[in-house]
Amino acid sequence: MTKQSINQKFSNWILIGLASVGLLLAGCAPSDLPTISPKEAAAMFSEQKAIIVDVREDNEWNEGHIAGAIHIPLAQVASRLSELTQYKDSNVVVQCRSGKRSAKAASTLQAAGFTKVYNLTGGIIAWDKDGLKTTK
């Protein structure tokens, strides 16, 4: 094998790897999904201009959550949409631990016709980091 063919194979593997990473990232955070910072979400929520839907698992919820948030684990969002129907045209902030699961849930809500859905940037981790209150 020549040095040139080895370099070409190596270059091909790098391109395949970069393309794979790009596809994974595109699947995790839809580009048309609006995001909102914890402080913006807290202000909207406290002024009753938004609801918050927490899509973390029960054990995560029990460790601490935003008081007044609606708890629907990600795996149950599609089957429990009827619980949120009254908020279809309201501001809905979806949050999880870091923002990845909530992006999936937010996309599900958008597909179901919810018009003002936001993914909480950084999830509950960012909420806590900003010094915002949680409860148990």
N, C-alpha and C positions, 0 to 999 in steps of 0.2 A: 504494500500500500504506500502510495506516495504521500508526502507531507501535505500536498494540496488537497488530496481526496480526504485525508483525515480532518483537515481544517473545514472542508465543505460539510462533512458529516456532523462535526461539532456545531457548526453554524446552524445547520438544519435543526438539531436538537434544541438549541437555544431559541430559535423561532417558534418551534412547537411548544416549548415551555412557556414562553411569553404569551402566546395565543391562548393557551389553557388558562393561565392566570387571568387574562382579560375576560374570558368567558365566565370564569367563576365569579369575578368581581361584578360583572354585569348582572349576573343572576342574583346576587345578594342584595343589591341596592338599586332598584329601578330608578332610572335617571329622571323620570317624570314625577317622582314622589316628593311632595313638599316636605321639608324638614322644619323643625322648630327647636329653639334652644330651651333648656330647662327654665331659665328665667322668664322667657316669653310665655312658655306654657303655664308656668305658675301664675303669672299675671292674668292670663286669659281665664284660667280655672278659678282663681279667687274672685274674679269679677263675674263669674257664672256665664262666661262667653264661650266655654268649651267644656267637654267632658274628657276624662282620661280613661283609657282602657289599658289595663295591665295584662299582658299576655304571658307572664312568667308562670312557672309551675307552682303548685300549692306550697311546697316547702320554701320556695323563694319568697312568695307572698307573705308567708307567716314570719319570715325573718325581718320584714319591714316593707311597708308600701306607702303610697301616697294616700292620705286620708280622703275618702270620698271617691276614689278611683273604682271603676268597675273591673272585677277580676274575671277574665275568661282566658284560660290557658290556650296557647296557640293552636294546639291540636283540636280544640273545640270551637274555634271562631266560626268556621263555616256552618256548623250545625246549630249554633246559638245566635245566628244573625237576627232572629226575630226579637231578641232581647234588646237589640240596638236600633231597630227600625225607626223608632221615634226620633232618633238623632240623625237621620239620613241627610238632612240639610243643615245640620249644626256643625260646629267645629269639633272634630274628634281627634284627640291626640292619643296615639298608640305608643306604648312604652314597654320595654322589657329590661333586661339587665344592661345590655350595651348598645342596642339599636338594630341588631340583625334580625331577630325573630319578629320584632315589631314592624320591620319593613315588609316582611312577608304578610303579616296580618293586615297592615295598611293596604297592601295591594289587593288582598281579598276583599276588604271593605270597598275599595274603589271599584272593583269589578262588580260588586253587588249594587252599585249605584250611589254610594255615599259620595257627596260632592266636595266636602271640606275636610279631608283626612291629612293629618300631619304625623310624621315619624319623629319621636323625641330623640334628638341628636345625643348620642352617648348613653341613652337609657337612664336607669336608676343610678348607675355609677356616676354619671355627670350631674344628676340631680343632687346626690349626696355631696359631691365635690363642690358644688355651688352653695352648699350650706342650707339647702331647702329642706323643709321638715318632712319626716316620714313617721309612721306609726306602726305599732305591732298589733 
